[in-house]
Amino acid sequence: MRVGARIIAIAAAAAALAGTAAPAAAQAAGNYAQRYASLCAACHGANGASTLPGAPNLAGQHSFYVVTQLFLYRAGRRSNEAMSAVAKTLTDDDLRGFSDFIATLPALPATPPAGPVDAARMASAKALATEHKCVFCHGADFSGGQQVPRIAGQHEDYLKDVLRGYKSGKRTGYTMAMSEAVSRISPEELDTLAYYVARFPGAAAPGGAGATTGK
């Protein structure tokens, strides 16, 4: 199967999962809150704010985006030893249950930077974000929406790894949108964007008008 056809198949399967009602909402929510605490919190934080640079914050993330990522790990389309091991044990109901619970975790303020913020680098990154239409999909406040992830206040090292993964082809997205977007951006510029987004002012602002372009 060609890459384009595989992406379409993944997108269709993930959308079907996201569009199916989860079982017994109230009971399921409590169940997945407990399962999140025992299975996910050690890496991603009890409140969705990870203290591990390589593990993303989940607070404020969107259900559709989360279920898609879990599906990609379960299908073997993403390579992470810990996440793949967990995802392979999950049923379709589990994917929906975990993603719906994670979506209830409110966005939190970004971790304060260790040192002074480089104003010139922030200005340069802002221009890059505008030039390459990052805000078109992720929203002016980088809070995303639907299958577009919230990235405001995310760990800088994680963002750098993800962006470089899309550029190298190592990371598969929900669609080809991110791979195509970063193909025109140098690795150094990607690092600058990661620096900017991780320190984005007002990173805990709720809501946002993300588009429906997949990541």
N, C-alpha and C positions, 0 to 999 in steps of 0.2 A: 504494500500500500504506500502510495506517495505521501510526502510530508503534508501537503495540503489536504489530502483526503483524511489522513490521520487526525489532523487538527479539527476538521469538520466533525468527525466521529466523536472526538473527545468533547467538543463543545455541545453537541447534541445530547450526549449522555449526561453531562454535568447539568445542562439546563433542565433535563427531565427530572433529575434528582431534586434540583432546587424548586421545581414547580410542583412537586408532589407533597401533599399534606403530611406533616409529621404525626405520629400516633399520640393520642391522649395528651394534649398539650401541657396541662398543669402537672400531671404525674411525670411526664417525660422530662419536663424542665428540671424538676427536683432530682430525678435520676441522673441526668447528664451534668448537673451541677456537682453532684457527688463524684461522678466518674471523672469529670474535669479535674477536680481537686486531687484525686489519687493518681491520675494518669498524665495530666498535662501541666499542672501548676509548678512542678519542680523546675521545668525549663522556661515556661511562659509566664510564670507568676500567678499567684492566687487571684489577683485582680486583673490579670491580662497584661501586666507591666513586667516584662522580663528583665532580669538583672544579668543575663548572659548575652554578651555581644553577638554571638552567632545565632541566637534564638530571637525571632521577631516578637515585638509587642503585639498582642491580639486585642487589647482594649480599644473599643471604638470601631472594630472591624465589621464588615458587612457579611451577612449570612450567605448570600449568593457567592461572594468571593471565597469564603472559607470552605464551603462545600465543594467548590471547584478544585481548590488546592488539595483537599483531602482525597478527592477522586483521582487527581493526577498522581499522588503518591501511591494510592492503592493500585492504580493501573500500571505502575512502574515507569511513568513518564517523568517523574522527578527522582533525583538521586540524593537521598539523605538516609543514612543507615538507621537512625533512631526513628525518624518519621515514617519511613517505609515499613519498618517492623511493626509499628503501631497500626498504620493504615490498613495493612493487609489483613488484620483481624476484624475490621469494622464491616458491618452490614450496611446496606443502603439506609436503613432507619438510623443507624449510628451516625452516618455522615450527616444526615439532616439534623439529628438531635444535638450533636456537638456544635454544628454550625449555628443552629438557632440559639443555643445557650451562649456561645461566644458573642453573638450579636447583641446580647443583653448587657455585656460588660461596657460601662461608659468610658468614653475617651478620657485620658488623663493628661496632665501637663507633661511636656517633654522633660527629660532629665536635664538639669542645668549643665551647660558645657563646663568642662574642667578648667578651661582658660578663657581669656578674652576672645570675643567673636571678631573675626577678620572682616571688617565692614566692606573692604574692597572685593574680597572673594564672594561675599554675600551678594553684592551688587552685580558682579559678573555672572553669578549663578542665576540670579533673577532674570537677567537678560537672556541667558541660555534657555531657561524654562519657558520664557515667552516665545523665543525664536523657534523652539522645537515643539511648541504647543503642549507642553506637559500639563498646563492648567486646563486645557480643553477637555481632557479626560478625567484628570484627578481633581479638578475644581480649583478655584482661586485660593482656597484654604488647604488644598491637598488632602481633603477628607474623603475623597472618592465617593462611591455610591454604587449599589447593586454589585456587579462583578468587577468593578474597578476598586482596587484596594485603597484604604486610608494609608497614607505614607507620612503625613506630617508627624514629626517627633519620633520617627522610627530610628533605630540604632544606625549610626553612620556606617559601621563596618558591615552590617547586614545589607544596607542599601547598596554599598559599593559592590559587594559580592553578587547581589541580585542583578544589578545593572550590567556588570561585566559578564555575568552568566548569560544574559540575553544577547549581548553583543557577540560572544563566542559561539553561541548556539548550544551551550551546555544546559541552559534552562529553557524548558518548554512552557509556553503560555497557553492561556485559554484560546487565544487566537494569535495571529502573527503580528499584532499591533505593536507590541513592545520591541520585538526583534527588529521590525522595520524602522521603528522610531530611533533606536539607539545605533543602528547601522551607520547613521550619518554623524555620530558624535564620537569624538576621540576618547580614549580611556581616561586621559587627564581631565577632560571636561565632565565625564561621568562622575569622577571622584568629586569634582567641584559641586555638581548637582546633589550628590549624596550629602556633602557637607552642609549645603544650604537647607535641604529638606529636613535633616536631622535637627537643625536649629531654627526651623521656621517659626516666626513670631505667631503667637496665638494658636499653637499646635493642638491645644485641647478644645478648641471651638467645635461644638457639635454641628452635625448636619453637613451640608455641602452639596454642590450640584454636579456630581460626577456624571459623565456621559455613559453610554452603554458599550463602549469599546472594551473588549476583554483583555486581560493581562496574563 
